[in-house]
Amino acid sequence: MVSLEIRDVHGDEIDDVVRIHNQVVSASDREYTIYSSPRVAMYLRAIVAWPILSPQHRIIGAWNGQELVAYAHYRDLGCSYHLNHIAVADRWQGSGIGNRLFQHWEAEARSRNYTKLSLDVSINNTRAREWYIRRGFESDYSTYVFSREHDAIEASNDGNCTSGLRIQGWEAAEAWQRAFGFSTFGIHEDDRRWSVGRLWTKYFQLDAVPSEEAWHVLKVIDSKRDVLIRMRAGTIILSNDDSLRLTVTRMMRSE
Ligand SMILES: CC(C)(COP(=O)(O)OP(=O)(O)OC[C@H]1O[C@@H](n2cnc3c(N)ncnc32)[C@H](O)[C@@H]1OP(=O)(O)O)[C@@H](O)C(=O)NCCC(=O)NCCS
């Protein structure tokens, strides 16, 4: 077993985190995450540079001498301690390094009195899924990420059809988008609300199917983005026109 140092990642080491992530996580699994933004390192650097502003996040790394060989990013989800990402550089996989980072995460959850550990894994990532199952995790539910076309909506803003809608958090979302290449804002329509993510220049990502008016707003904001919808399997039946991009499984373990 190599002698490893495991500690918090510093701001000037974040480029190595992103390099490892991009090396070992498939492009299709990265595409619908913040790692599709070329500015994701700015975001991760902000997290580690000002922990007081993001106390729920922690990024740790494993070093062999000067070389970062693996990292794990976890955070508080309120009801569980959640593993956002774990990645071991290709040539170091299978030598127990992932397990060491995993044990750190477990130990920290224990010391903070969490009763649940959680993580999300792509259904295509059989190796990681089996790795988690061997560590006592069980599938809780699946989420579909699918795209839906809406040809009838034009990118014009000439009528009153959006008058009942309000956008919440727009200024902050614009600042995030410029700084980090992704952002979230809300669309409110009477008592309905959609959380809308923007991933780099390619996607809107919503947590429910938008109404006609909400579609219209999205087209006005950026007619070129594809609209992705991220919903729990079982709460939606996909139609033939929907294109399923990814299925993600939420896995849990009770402590
Ligand atoms: C999934 C991943 C994090 C696992 O990390 P890893 O370092 O390859 O895994 P480990 O070496 O700790 O464990 C692999 C197996 O090798 C075994 N192993 C091999 N050599 C070992 C050694 N010298 N010491 C300890 N265990 C060793 C372990 O027993 C383990 O078997 P087990 O699962 O039955 O316990 C890693 O493969 C990875 O980065 N994958 C790509 C990114 C990814 O998919 N991330 C998860 C997204 S949700």
The ligand as an ORCA input file, in Angstrom:
! r2SCAN-3c Opt
* xyz 0 1
  C     -15.229      4.045     -7.828
  C     -13.817      4.455     -7.380
  C     -13.908      5.765     -6.623
  C     -13.254      3.357     -6.476
  O     -11.963      3.755     -6.058
  P     -10.723      2.733     -6.079
  O      -9.576      3.379     -5.430
  O     -10.567      2.262     -7.480
  O     -11.321      1.569     -5.195
  P     -10.524      0.707     -4.107
  O      -9.195      0.334     -4.644
  O     -10.584      1.393     -2.823
  O     -11.476     -0.532     -4.090
  C     -11.488     -1.426     -5.204
  C     -11.265     -2.816     -4.781
  O      -9.878     -3.045     -4.842
  C      -9.484     -3.797     -3.717
  N      -8.069     -3.488     -3.481
  C      -7.167     -3.703     -4.415
  N      -5.951     -3.394     -3.928
  C      -6.109     -2.954     -2.677
  C      -5.211     -2.506     -1.701
  N      -3.902     -2.470     -1.921
  N      -5.703     -2.085     -0.528
  C      -7.042     -2.123     -0.311
  N      -7.921     -2.572     -1.212
  C      -7.461     -2.979     -2.393
  C     -10.408     -3.393     -2.648
  O     -10.550     -4.490     -1.753
  C     -11.692     -3.099     -3.371
  O     -12.494     -4.213     -3.377
  P     -13.902     -4.178     -2.622
  O     -14.747     -3.134     -3.259
  O     -14.430     -5.543     -2.807
  O     -13.616     -3.816     -1.204
  C     -12.870      4.595     -8.577
  O     -12.877      3.411     -9.302
  C     -13.175      5.749     -9.501
  O     -12.623      6.834     -9.347
  N     -14.013      5.517    -10.541
  C     -14.273      6.519    -11.547
  C     -15.078      7.675    -11.005
  C     -16.390      7.209    -10.462
  O     -17.064      6.387    -11.065
  N     -16.774      7.773     -9.319
  C     -18.016      7.456     -8.680
  C     -19.081      8.299     -9.252
  S     -20.586      8.115     -8.335
*
